[in-house]
């Protein structure tokens, strides 16, 4: 049975991030700008993947790709609504439960807050995976998108868990480097998802890997 290569995938994601760090910073800042309004956050995630996937295909300037990003956000506003709900509701519930737990000194509400925090992580992973799948085929319906995202994750559950741990580890960098979450976190997580998904789904060759091989 084929075992996905976690280390190799991480190396590819880091190398691509290094090569395209200016673009990823621009996309990350744009992501936060769009996400301030909350409702378009799902479209903002989909647009990340669609824009990053243009890098191996077209030789364009970073500003040109930034325009592509905003056009993609507008085009995916409706398709991104289910993702927006999944990105917003669990964190809001987490904050609510923790706030109630500390004001009422309730251990049960605190445990509920921890559960919601875990659900928030799972939803974050699922949203980015579903957005990645959606970027591969914009004609996919919502149910088909989530089913395909779940099937790939379920095929190698240990790989999905390790992938989630990498996201958490990346998020913890914000403790040491607070600007990281604004400048690079969304873009890097999207790159990591693209590489990890293609490794788990047995794609012949990742376009990002092909891009890195081309510029050597």
PEQUI-V519589 format. One record per pair of residues at least 12 apart in sequence whose C-alpha atoms are under 10 Angstrom apart, sorted by the first residue. I is the first residue (numbers start at 0). GAP is how many residues later the second one is. If there is no record, write none. Layout:
# PEQUI-V519589
i = (I & I)
gap = (GAP & GAP)
This chain:
# PEQUI-V519589
i = (1 & 1 & 1 & 2 & 2 & 2 & 2 & 2 & 2 & 3 & 3 & 3 & 3 & 3 & 3 & 3 & 3 & 3 & 3 & 4 & 4 & 4 & 4 & 5 & 5 & 5 & 5 & 5 & 5 & 5 & 5 & 7 & 7 & 7 & 8 & 8 & 8 & 8 & 8 & 8 & 8 & 8 & 8 & 8 & 8 & 9 & 9 & 9 & 9 & 9 & 9 & 9 & 10 & 10 & 11 & 11 & 11 & 11 & 11 & 11 & 11 & 11 & 12 & 12 & 12 & 12 & 12 & 12 & 12 & 12 & 12 & 12 & 12 & 13 & 13 & 13 & 14 & 14 & 14 & 15 & 15 & 15 & 15 & 15 & 15 & 15 & 15 & 16 & 16 & 16 & 16 & 16 & 16 & 17 & 18 & 18 & 19 & 19 & 19 & 19 & 20 & 20 & 20 & 20 & 21 & 21 & 21 & 22 & 22 & 22 & 22 & 22 & 22 & 22 & 22 & 22 & 22 & 23 & 23 & 23 & 23 & 23 & 23 & 23 & 23 & 23 & 23 & 23 & 23 & 23 & 24 & 24 & 24 & 24 & 24 & 24 & 24 & 24 & 25 & 25 & 25 & 25 & 25 & 25 & 25 & 25 & 26 & 26 & 26 & 26 & 26 & 26 & 26 & 26 & 26 & 26 & 26 & 26 & 26 & 26 & 26 & 26 & 27 & 27 & 27 & 27 & 27 & 27 & 27 & 27 & 27 & 27 & 27 & 27 & 28 & 28 & 28 & 28 & 28 & 28 & 28 & 29 & 29 & 29 & 29 & 29 & 29 & 29 & 29 & 30 & 30 & 30 & 30 & 30 & 30 & 30 & 30 & 30 & 30 & 30 & 30 & 31 & 31 & 31 & 31 & 31 & 32 & 33 & 33 & 34 & 37 & 37 & 37 & 37 & 38 & 38 & 38 & 38 & 38 & 38 & 38 & 38 & 38 & 38 & 39 & 39 & 39 & 39 & 39 & 39 & 39 & 39 & 39 & 39 & 39 & 40 & 40 & 40 & 40 & 40 & 40 & 40 & 40 & 40 & 40 & 41 & 41 & 41 & 41 & 41 & 41 & 41 & 41 & 41 & 41 & 41 & 41 & 41 & 41 & 41 & 41 & 41 & 42 & 42 & 42 & 42 & 42 & 42 & 42 & 42 & 42 & 42 & 42 & 42 & 42 & 42 & 42 & 42 & 43 & 43 & 43 & 43 & 43 & 43 & 43 & 43 & 43 & 43 & 43 & 44 & 44 & 44 & 44 & 44 & 44 & 44 & 44 & 44 & 44 & 44 & 44 & 44 & 44 & 44 & 44 & 45 & 45 & 45 & 45 & 45 & 45 & 45 & 45 & 45 & 45 & 45 & 45 & 45 & 45 & 45 & 45 & 45 & 45 & 45 & 45 & 45 & 46 & 46 & 46 & 46 & 46 & 46 & 46 & 46 & 46 & 46 & 46 & 46 & 46 & 46 & 46 & 47 & 47 & 47 & 47 & 47 & 47 & 47 & 47 & 47 & 47 & 47 & 47 & 47 & 47 & 47 & 48 & 48 & 48 & 48 & 48 & 48 & 48 & 48 & 48 & 48 & 48 & 48 & 48 & 48 & 48 & 49 & 49 & 49 & 49 & 49 & 49 & 49 & 49 & 49 & 49 & 49 & 50 & 50 & 50 & 50 & 50 & 50 & 50 & 50 & 50 & 51 & 51 & 51 & 51 & 51 & 51 & 51 & 51 & 52 & 52 & 52 & 52 & 52 & 52 & 52 & 53 & 53 & 53 & 54 & 54 & 54 & 55 & 55 & 55 & 55 & 55 & 55 & 55 & 55 & 56 & 56 & 56 & 75 & 75 & 75 & 78 & 78 & 78 & 78 & 78 & 78 & 79 & 79 & 79 & 79 & 81 & 81 & 82 & 82 & 82 & 82 & 82 & 82 & 82 & 82 & 83 & 84 & 84 & 85 & 85 & 85 & 85 & 85 & 85 & 85 & 86 & 86 & 86 & 86 & 86 & 86 & 86 & 86 & 87 & 87 & 87 & 88 & 88 & 88 & 89 & 89 & 89 & 89 & 89 & 89 & 89 & 89 & 89 & 89 & 89 & 90 & 90 & 90 & 90 & 90 & 90 & 90 & 90 & 90 & 91 & 91 & 91 & 92 & 92 & 92 & 92 & 92 & 92 & 92 & 93 & 93 & 93 & 93 & 93 & 93 & 93 & 93 & 93 & 93 & 93 & 94 & 94 & 94 & 94 & 95 & 95 & 95 & 95 & 96 & 96 & 96 & 96 & 96 & 96 & 96 & 96 & 96 & 97 & 97 & 97 & 97 & 97 & 97 & 97 & 98 & 99 & 100 & 120 & 120 & 120 & 120 & 121 & 121 & 123 & 123 & 124 & 124 & 124 & 124 & 124 & 124 & 124 & 125 & 125 & 125 & 125 & 125 & 126 & 126 & 127 & 127 & 127 & 127 & 127 & 127 & 128 & 128 & 128 & 128 & 128 & 128 & 128 & 128 & 128 & 128 & 128 & 128 & 129 & 129 & 129 & 129 & 129 & 129 & 129 & 129 & 129 & 130 & 130 & 130 & 130 & 130 & 131 & 131 & 131 & 131 & 131 & 131 & 131 & 132 & 132 & 132 & 132 & 132 & 132 & 132 & 133 & 133 & 133 & 147 & 148 & 148 & 150 & 151 & 151 & 151 & 151 & 151 & 151 & 152 & 152 & 152 & 152 & 153 & 154 & 154 & 155 & 155 & 156 & 158 & 158 & 158 & 158 & 159 & 159 & 159 & 162 & 162 & 162 & 162 & 163 & 165 & 165 & 166 & 166 & 166 & 166 & 166 & 169 & 169 & 169 & 170 & 170 & 170 & 172 & 190 & 193 & 193 & 193 & 194 & 194 & 194)
gap = (154 & 198 & 200 & 153 & 155 & 156 & 196 & 197 & 199 & 152 & 154 & 155 & 192 & 193 & 194 & 195 & 196 & 197 & 198 & 154 & 191 & 194 & 195 & 153 & 156 & 157 & 160 & 189 & 190 & 193 & 194 & 187 & 188 & 191 & 183 & 184 & 185 & 186 & 187 & 188 & 189 & 190 & 191 & 197 & 200 & 153 & 156 & 181 & 182 & 183 & 185 & 186 & 181 & 184 & 179 & 180 & 183 & 184 & 194 & 196 & 197 & 200 & 175 & 176 & 177 & 178 & 179 & 180 & 181 & 182 & 183 & 195 & 196 & 174 & 177 & 178 & 193 & 194 & 197 & 172 & 175 & 176 & 179 & 192 & 193 & 195 & 196 & 167 & 170 & 171 & 172 & 174 & 175 & 170 & 193 & 196 & 32 & 35 & 42 & 167 & 162 & 163 & 166 & 167 & 40 & 161 & 162 & 28 & 29 & 32 & 38 & 39 & 40 & 42 & 43 & 161 & 164 & 24 & 27 & 28 & 38 & 42 & 159 & 160 & 161 & 162 & 163 & 164 & 166 & 167 & 155 & 157 & 158 & 159 & 160 & 161 & 162 & 163 & 36 & 37 & 39 & 40 & 43 & 157 & 158 & 161 & 17 & 20 & 21 & 24 & 25 & 35 & 36 & 38 & 39 & 42 & 43 & 156 & 157 & 159 & 160 & 161 & 16 & 20 & 152 & 153 & 154 & 155 & 156 & 157 & 158 & 159 & 160 & 162 & 152 & 153 & 154 & 155 & 156 & 157 & 158 & 14 & 18 & 36 & 39 & 40 & 152 & 153 & 156 & 12 & 13 & 14 & 16 & 17 & 38 & 39 & 42 & 151 & 152 & 155 & 156 & 12 & 149 & 150 & 151 & 154 & 149 & 36 & 39 & 49 & 46 & 47 & 49 & 50 & 38 & 39 & 41 & 42 & 43 & 44 & 45 & 46 & 48 & 49 & 33 & 34 & 36 & 37 & 38 & 39 & 40 & 41 & 43 & 44 & 45 & 32 & 36 & 39 & 40 & 42 & 43 & 44 & 45 & 46 & 47 & 31 & 34 & 35 & 36 & 37 & 38 & 39 & 40 & 41 & 42 & 43 & 44 & 45 & 46 & 85 & 86 & 89 & 26 & 27 & 29 & 30 & 31 & 32 & 33 & 34 & 35 & 36 & 37 & 38 & 39 & 40 & 41 & 88 & 25 & 26 & 28 & 29 & 30 & 32 & 33 & 36 & 39 & 40 & 87 & 27 & 28 & 31 & 35 & 38 & 39 & 82 & 83 & 84 & 85 & 86 & 87 & 90 & 141 & 142 & 145 & 23 & 26 & 27 & 29 & 30 & 31 & 33 & 34 & 37 & 81 & 82 & 83 & 84 & 85 & 86 & 87 & 88 & 89 & 90 & 92 & 144 & 21 & 22 & 23 & 24 & 25 & 26 & 27 & 28 & 29 & 30 & 33 & 84 & 85 & 87 & 88 & 18 & 20 & 21 & 22 & 24 & 25 & 80 & 83 & 84 & 87 & 138 & 139 & 141 & 142 & 143 & 20 & 23 & 79 & 80 & 82 & 83 & 84 & 85 & 86 & 87 & 138 & 141 & 142 & 144 & 145 & 18 & 19 & 22 & 23 & 81 & 82 & 84 & 85 & 86 & 87 & 88 & 14 & 15 & 16 & 17 & 18 & 19 & 20 & 21 & 84 & 13 & 17 & 83 & 135 & 138 & 139 & 142 & 156 & 79 & 82 & 83 & 138 & 141 & 154 & 155 & 14 & 153 & 154 & 152 & 153 & 156 & 150 & 151 & 152 & 153 & 154 & 155 & 156 & 158 & 150 & 151 & 154 & 58 & 59 & 62 & 52 & 55 & 59 & 61 & 62 & 63 & 47 & 51 & 54 & 62 & 45 & 60 & 40 & 41 & 43 & 44 & 45 & 47 & 48 & 59 & 43 & 38 & 42 & 33 & 34 & 36 & 37 & 38 & 40 & 41 & 33 & 34 & 36 & 37 & 38 & 39 & 40 & 41 & 32 & 35 & 36 & 27 & 31 & 34 & 23 & 25 & 26 & 27 & 28 & 29 & 30 & 31 & 32 & 33 & 34 & 22 & 25 & 26 & 27 & 28 & 29 & 30 & 32 & 33 & 24 & 25 & 28 & 19 & 20 & 22 & 23 & 24 & 26 & 27 & 15 & 16 & 18 & 19 & 20 & 21 & 22 & 23 & 24 & 25 & 26 & 18 & 19 & 21 & 22 & 13 & 16 & 17 & 20 & 12 & 13 & 14 & 15 & 16 & 17 & 18 & 19 & 20 & 12 & 13 & 14 & 15 & 16 & 18 & 19 & 14 & 13 & 12 & 43 & 44 & 46 & 47 & 39 & 42 & 40 & 43 & 35 & 36 & 38 & 39 & 42 & 64 & 68 & 20 & 23 & 24 & 27 & 38 & 19 & 22 & 21 & 58 & 61 & 62 & 65 & 66 & 16 & 17 & 19 & 20 & 21 & 23 & 24 & 61 & 64 & 65 & 67 & 68 & 12 & 13 & 14 & 15 & 16 & 17 & 18 & 19 & 20 & 14 & 15 & 18 & 59 & 62 & 13 & 17 & 58 & 59 & 61 & 62 & 65 & 12 & 13 & 14 & 15 & 16 & 61 & 64 & 12 & 14 & 15 & 53 & 48 & 52 & 50 & 45 & 46 & 47 & 48 & 49 & 50 & 43 & 44 & 47 & 48 & 46 & 45 & 46 & 44 & 45 & 43 & 37 & 38 & 40 & 41 & 36 & 37 & 40 & 29 & 30 & 33 & 34 & 29 & 23 & 26 & 18 & 21 & 22 & 25 & 26 & 15 & 18 & 19 & 14 & 15 & 18 & 12 & 17 & 12 & 13 & 14 & 12 & 13 & 14)
